[in-house]
Amino acid sequence: MEKNILDWITQLIRENDVHRFYASSVWRKKQAQILRENHYECERCKRKGIVVRARTVHHKKYLREHPELALEDENLEPICERCHYEEHHKKRRFINEERW
């Protein structure tokens, strides 16, 4: 990742404004690429033998903890709305801004 992008993401984290990252064209392009390359299928459901349409891309290692992995393909997985909800709401029992 380019240093200026990493610096920008780090600054957004410091300012508690990661929503700007998720609304950026950089993220939207990466998200579209990951979804397309994975045929819009939820990786978690696929591991269970179920095919469900993925509508978002999830950071396996959270953005706030690992900004250097924000745009790394290996850290991104397409997931469906249900799996994303479970990841950010049920498992942790709180809402965080990495729910997009």
N, C-alpha and C positions, 0 to 999 in steps of 0.2 A: 504494500500500500504506500502511496505517496506520503511523504512526511507532512505536507501541508494539509492533507485530508485527515491524517491522524491527529495533528495539532488541533484542527477544527473540531473533531469529535471529542477530544479530551477537554477542550474549552466548553463545549456544550454540556458535558457531564459535570464539570465544575459549576456551571451556571444552572444546573438542574433543568436543562432544556433539551433533553434527548428527542423530544417530539420533533424538533427541527430537523434532526438527522433522518427520522423516519418519513418526514414529508419532503425530503430533498430528492432531486432528480438522480443523484448518485445512488441512493438507496432504491428508488423506484426501478431504475434500470437493472440493478443487481437482483432485486426481487423477481422481476419479470424473467430474467435469464435463468434463475434457479428453478422457477416454476416450469418454464418451457422445457428445460433440459430434463426435468423429472416427470414430464407428461402430466403436470398438474395433479399428481397423486400424492396423498398424504403418506409420508415415510413411516410414521408410527402405525397407522392402520395397515399398511402394506405388510409390515412385519408380523401382523396378526392374521394375515391372509385375507384381508378385506380391502377392497378398492373404494376409496373415498376421495372426492375432489379436494385438493389443497387450494386454499385461497390466500394463504399468507406464508411467509418464510420466517422461521424461528432461529434465533441465535442459540446454539447448543451451550456455548459459554457466553454468559450474558455480556451485553455491550458495556455496561458500567464497570464490570470487573476486568474485561479484556477488550478494550477499544482497538487494540492492534489487530484483532480478529474480525472486526466489524464487517469487512467485505471479502473475507476468505471463504471460498466455496466449501471447504472442509468443515467449517463451523456453522454452516447454514443448512437447514432442512425445511423442505416444504411440508406444511402440516395443515390439517383441516381446522375449521373453527372450533369443533369440540375438543380436539387435542390441545389447541392453543389456549382455550379457556381453562382446561384442566391444569395445564402447566403454570399459568399465571394466577389462577384464582383458587382452585381446589387444593393443589399440592401445598401452596405456600400460605394459604388462608389470608392473603392480603393482595391488594391491587398495586401493581407498579406500572410505571409508564412504558415498559417494554412489552406492551400488550398488542401492538399493532401488527 
